[in-house]
Amino acid sequence: MYSKKPEEARGMLYKKVKTKPIRVKVILSDGTKVEGCFHQPPSLRLTDTLNRHTTDNPFLAVTDAHITLANGEYLQYKFFSLNRAMIVCCFPLEDEVSVL
């Protein structure tokens, strides 16, 4: 029989994981563009984060999301859940190069 208090059990279920926010641009298969932060464990690369647990967890959390839909409509969300299967390309903003 389970004898822990509900507060203790909740703490076991929702363990806080330390992550590093990385600002990215993502282009989806329907032409939607998303700019926001992925939160990845410091030991992982961006590609590891994108490919990690794809069958068990098909969604990625994006915070501070700026979304431009294919029709030009602009949306903003503090939290946005992104389906990994829709991603065409993803790159960190810190690596963005300006063309003169």
Summary of the structure (lengths in Angstrom):
residues: 100
radius of gyration: 16.7
end to end distance: 67.5
largest distance: 67.5
contacts: 220
relative contact order: 0.22
helix: 20%
strand: 43%
